[in-house]
């Protein structure tokens, strides 16, 4: 590649001469390539990552613990703890925020609805065992199924229009999915929901739940801000 002709042939064969002429001695730097008739390279979407990360604010909670057993909860694997979870979440919310703690044991319950500034912490050795009684997941709530808005059975852990909510801990959330498996993958109810969406039927009229085949979600934070789901716990500010 010692002559201009050989260099020209090489660059033509590799595509570097497409759309422009080669000048002997030209250095093909990044600035020279960007100055080609094709124009500068488009900015990479990855350039926006720092701005996106800067907008993410993890939730924080006051250093107040609301242990489920203090609200009548029993981790014996038999007692219904639905009311105990509801009371603990409400107490934490009214106090300005805190952590609802599930200690070691097996706590049977219906759906758990979180409110703003409440962290559900499932501790080591703890299991939240969601009931197989489908009636406990009624009345239906505003939710989504396969991305389409509707009213359906309550998700097992649910929050709607709330801020600063979290599910943490190394314990277990057991949805007992086998009890819902007979409903399959939505069947005729799923086809009906798709038709409702295509027809722009109001969401208030897209009502499913009992007698239908749209299984509930396991965890859903819908229209919420500052959400965390993960092992461990959050850093909690001290309160006076």
Secondary structure, DSSP 4 states (H G I P E B T S, - for coil): --SHHHHHHHHHHTTTTTTS---TT----HHHHHTSTT-SPPPPGGGGHHHHHHH-----EES-EEEGGGGT---EEEEE-HHHHHHHHHHHHHTT-EEEEE-SEEEEES-EE--TTEEEEE-TTEEEEE-S-GGGG-S-EEEEETTEEEEESPPSEEEES-EEEEEESSSEEE--GGGTGGGTT-HHHHHHHHHHHHTT--GGG-B-STTS--PPPSEEEES-EEEEEESS---EE---
